[in-house]
């Protein structure tokens, strides 16, 4: 396999700035070289040091001056919601009923699912997202389609079919037994194949019977390395519903905990209205939260308390939560997280933002030994920014004096247009068309 050397302005987070301080949390090599071979990073350093060591056969890709970072990791996104994103006027429960479930009902059709999966995966790559934790629909076909599209491109991707056997329309309802059978069939087929992983995926407590949640907990025990992926404490009406369904539960988290679903591989989307003790128990269990600011704002769900998560050492990653979220771009999503922080009186600095978008997300999905940083031995998933993507971005970035300022401006003004290239396991999988080919 060809060895490639990529020259550029290399930046990677290596730790949580909230824990170790900003200065220790990142590595920045302005005139650097990244060497990749067989899908992995084999060297990284100053160009002046690495270039003389390269054999003549090495393929050189020159991105001098362009910022190169690890690929983005999206810790919560719904594949079958791409056709109803930007649906008007409702909060969570009505939004699910009116828009989401009818759209997801179509994913029992394998042809529809395969077509949507190709679009979905290309859209991730266009936005610089190299790994994601993905909800399928209730149908096994949707997950087959998604994994097929991701596997074709060698992506590190985790997904699961939604378990939902009560309180949802018939077209998107499974049974405790069929949901369990389909989940195990999918895990047997895909978990550990290439870079794919399976997640046991209960929709949320109100949509899953006790029997279904018991089986979900059992499946987690029966396999090695599965993730558990669900929603929790997103919306006030939802929380009241859970309280009505489980009057003897201590709180929302306790409902999942009693079924064995609170583990070190559990990822809970939203967690907006948790109280301190719930954060504490998440931290003690080493479970993770997927923070989805565009979704939380769009559905009017509330403002996530990142400070509390930090206080209790809870793993946090960024989720776009398409289709309640409003952008595939993790870059745009951390920009919205900054604004949520402003409303909460919590300053979110650019290092922390990029940590959440890369290494924090990798930790949340228990894949930090594989991806999330630019370090020797890691899989070579990275992206190349285009600092001239828009006239405003180009003009504003010229005034940046530090890497922190550059990252911050990118997060506030950037979107898919700022992603010039996306690389998966050392192969270029997306290249934005040069400006000369774009209209206008
Ligand atoms: Zn969601």
Boltz pocket constraint, residues with backbone or C-beta under 6 A from the ligand:
constraints:
  - pocket:
      binder: B
      contacts: [[A, 76], [A, 77], [A, 78], [A, 231], [A, 269], [A, 321], [A, 322]]
      max_distance: 6.0
